[in-house]
């Protein structure tokens, strides 16, 4: 496989990959599949009707990971990809699905990843998705991830969705339906700067008895950037949901947060909390008295907040 | 003034009035002014261009109240009224503005009260509004209050908005703009039962430096009733806002809560919290071990919750 220095840097940033991974993977670059590999238990199959892949994890597969990073290193690329992921009954796997755009030119480069994920009965999935934009060009770096998650009975999913930096515009759309006993945790971390804009919509439907969801959002808006959060949790069954949005605004950043909780069953228990503010002055001062500059102190606090 | 037993009962329920009040008042019944009185410092003047009154509180007026209850005792009445209230600089007054509908028949009776309230520099107002529906008829009892509040520098407003019971449909719309140093507290309490529906929209704009708003909503949805809360707090200045929604659902009641906070200034501090759930079983059991029936225990808990 032919990866240059930029490719390697992006892979490291968005998928923690320092080299071609062991096990199953698919690497997509500038709208083309660069290389893929299936393992004994995880099949990676290109779709025939549209761009994208099917990932089929065999029932009972344990302690395996599949990496499906996407790289864009050209200016003016618009890449739309449809991935379907099926985690077989009782499996326990990690899916790493990041996207990095290095835009060297003046045209917009964009990746829209539409992921349909089915987690079968009793299966567990940890899903990690990091987004990053770089490159010296003036062209926009746009990432619009759409995730549709179906969780069957007693399945467990942890999603870590992170926008590290450098993404000019993002419209994040996450939908999940939970059956009986399913358990979902989503941790979303967004950092915007410059004139970037980020919108995150979530719709979590608690449909089965005893299922539960926890949504944690942490965000930092610096410079003139803007962020909008609209997580919605609807409980149609005796189920529990909790939404937590914490945001730091700096410079002229703007953040709007409107989590909605909706109880359509009398045994539902739903809660949410949100807070938007600047970095606590006491925290800054404490670190400055330890010898850090204001800038260093801010960085330490933001790093801790986003981790 | 000619008040019958039903009128007196409604007046007591919505305005805590056991007889004609001292000081300024206006009593409106079935779309007509029944009686009004101005005081030395509070003028109550009928509008000439549309139904409603102007209430002008002289600057510096202290420890006075004005009562402006509305009664509807007929079936098939649709009463729309426009009231303008101006609280003069440095005044400190109480405004009591409730509405009671006793619908004896099968047609809908409705009151839409549009209140524009200007609270001048340094003035304080406590505003109490209770809504109640009764009567043996099958006709709907509808109450749509709209309140537009302008708060000048350093003014202080406390609003207590309560829907006691018996209101079949309500669309509550509350808007407020706060200048420098202004301080607003809104406590809204809603109880719905049967097939009732309640929607409460609020838009609170924090425009001046150092102003602050606190919105507290407590609601109970019983039987097949539905409630929707959409409080929005926007901070355009170094200001503080807090929204708190606590809801109890019983039977087949449904509640949706989506407070939005939006920080458009880096020194803004906004928070919100919401919780929807049923009555805590431990609380019920504790009261039942003290000898209360389940029904009595529920009533005690709900009463406490809504007070």
Contacts between the chains, C-beta under 8 A, distances in Angstrom:
chain1	res1	chain2	res2	distance
A	232	B	258	7.6
A	247	B	263	7.4
A	249	B	263	5.4
A	249	B	266	5.1
A	249	B	268	7.3
A	250	B	266	6.2
A	251	B	266	6.3
A	252	B	266	6.4
A	253	B	266	6.5
A	254	B	262	7.5
A	254	B	263	6.3
A	254	B	264	5.1
A	255	B	262	7.4
A	255	B	263	5.3
A	256	B	260	6.5
A	256	B	261	7.2
A	256	B	262	3.7
A	256	B	263	7.4
A	257	B	260	6.8
A	257	B	261	5.4
A	257	B	262	7.4
A	257	B	272	8.0
A	258	B	232	7.6
A	258	B	258	5.7
A	258	B	259	6.9
A	258	B	260	3.2
A	258	B	261	7.4
A	258	B	262	7.9
A	259	B	258	6.9
A	259	B	259	7.8
A	259	B	274	7.9
A	260	B	256	6.5
A	260	B	257	6.8
A	260	B	258	3.2
A	261	B	256	7.2
A	261	B	257	5.5
A	261	B	258	7.4
A	261	B	274	6.1
A	261	B	276	5.9
A	262	B	254	7.5
A	262	B	255	7.4
A	262	B	256	3.7
A	262	B	257	7.4
A	262	B	258	7.9
A	263	B	247	7.5
A	263	B	249	5.4
A	263	B	254	6.3
A	263	B	255	5.3
A	263	B	256	7.4
A	263	B	276	4.4
A	263	B	277	7.6
A	264	B	254	5.1
A	266	B	249	5.0
A	266	B	250	6.2
A	266	B	251	6.3
A	266	B	252	6.4
A	266	B	253	6.5
A	266	B	278	5.7
A	267	B	278	6.5
A	268	B	249	7.3
A	268	B	276	6.8
A	268	B	277	7.2
A	269	B	275	7.9
A	269	B	276	7.3
A	269	B	277	4.3
A	269	B	278	7.8
A	270	B	274	7.7
A	270	B	275	7.1
A	270	B	276	4.6
A	270	B	277	7.1
A	271	B	273	7.7
A	271	B	274	6.6
A	271	B	275	4.4
A	271	B	276	7.6
A	271	B	277	7.9
A	272	B	257	8.0
A	272	B	272	7.6
A	272	B	273	7.1
A	272	B	274	5.0
A	272	B	275	7.9
A	273	B	271	7.6
A	273	B	272	7.1
A	273	B	273	5.0
A	273	B	274	7.9
A	274	B	259	7.9
A	274	B	261	6.1
A	274	B	270	7.7
A	274	B	271	6.6
A	274	B	272	5.0
A	274	B	273	7.9
A	275	B	269	7.9
A	275	B	270	7.0
A	275	B	271	4.5
A	275	B	272	7.9
A	276	B	261	5.9
A	276	B	263	4.4
A	276	B	268	6.8
A	276	B	269	7.3
A	276	B	270	4.6
A	276	B	271	7.6
A	277	B	263	7.6
A	277	B	268	7.2
A	277	B	269	4.3
A	277	B	270	7.1
A	277	B	271	8.0
A	278	B	266	5.7
A	278	B	267	6.4
A	278	B	269	7.8
